[in-house]
Amino acid sequence: MGLPTSTLLAITLPKPMKDFFIADCCQQENKIITSSFVVVSKQIKPKKTGEPYLALTLGDRTGQIEAKMWDNVEDFIDSFEQDDFLKVKGLVNKYKNRFQLTIHKLRRMQESEIEYADYLPKTTKDIGELWQTLASFVASFENPHLKALLELFMADAEIAERYRNAPAAKSLHHAYIGGLLDHVVSLFRSCNLVCRNYPQINRDLLLTGAFLHDIGKIYELTYNRSFTYTTRGQLLGHMIIELEMLQAKIVQLPSFPPELRTLLEHLIISHHGHYEFGSPKLPMFPEALMLHYMDDLDSKMEAMRAHFEREAVLDGPWTSYNASLGRPLLNSAKFLQGEPTAEAASSPPEALHTGAPTGTTTVSLFGHEEEPAAVETAVPPGKL
């Protein structure tokens, strides 16, 4: 008995290529595009008339974009959910220096159409090399208990696989496949350097804290379709999960000193540095304080780097407002090169308002010309 026709098609036909990525918005401004995205978030909101509209955050491997659907919403409200993949036709435009998408049509994609690598951002670095760098640092430890503990974690096949692939956060920093490992290797390098200037710091203890401080993210976050929280992650958070993981490994090391275990537990629960940021205790010894500041520095530097990369096409040195840092950013390299535009380019983006787009042209991805669509008034996108 042969395979069903649908199965044969799924096997023999190549998956359609994704022509447009969110990073391409600058080339398609005020144009109509057709492309596929993963639904990062879905909200149904009322217009002033009381009728509903769809407010979505759509994503692919190059970033996220706010999207609105204003017309015929009732026909689509129940046709998809968060984490589904959509084929979307709509207008790319700008409001307050940020791109958004006004959706004209959409449909939920079938599994056979999805190429998952198109939707989740991934580190450009070699995962194997990053993992080996981590192993080399651990091999250099002088404390036999801390060395044995981290070797036990790294030898656990499930933990190692997840650690090598997990993002470091849902959206704030290192939010890409391999982001956790990238973040921790960066932390190891920074902490190793700074330790040379502070001889009172226990290097092995600090680096062990760096290895463990976000390890719970491998169970807190799910990253099969988009970066979201697991139920366990939502209810417990990564620090509680990390304490459980630490306990499970230490019981396999009967001679592990209880005092050292207490210090590791404190490194985990204090690394956010402030009560309002989720730490139940403030850092109370030198390695804990240094871990907090080095982690915070690495996270913020990556958030800045990623924001500059996303907005590299802008003429002026100022970026749009960065929600995680709570401010617009100045690209100092662009500023020092000299500004191509006059006063407008030198102003922070809050002072710039592009208004509704004009001169709309139509790009058909189906191989035929289409009539230009009416341009809706741009509305301000919400925070990611």
Secondary structure, DSSP 8 states (H G I E B T S, - for coil): ----HHHHHHHHS--------GGGGGGSTTEEEEEEEEEEEEEEEE-TTS-EEEEEEEEETTEEEEEEE-SSGGGTTTS--TT-EEEEEEEEEEETTEEEEEEEEEEE--GGG--GGGTS-B-SS-HHHHHHHHHHHHHT-S-HHHHHHHHHHHH-HHHHHHHHH--SSSSSSS-SBTHHHHHHHHHHHHHHHHHTT-TTS-HHHHHHHHHHTTTTHHHHEE-SSS-EE-HHHHHH-HHHHHHHHHHHHHTT-TT--HHHHHHHHHHHHHTT-SGGGT-SS---SHHHHHHHHHHHHHHHHHHHHHHHHHTTT-SSSEEEEETTTTEEEE-HHHHHH--SSSHHHHS-GGG----S--S-EE--SSSS----------------
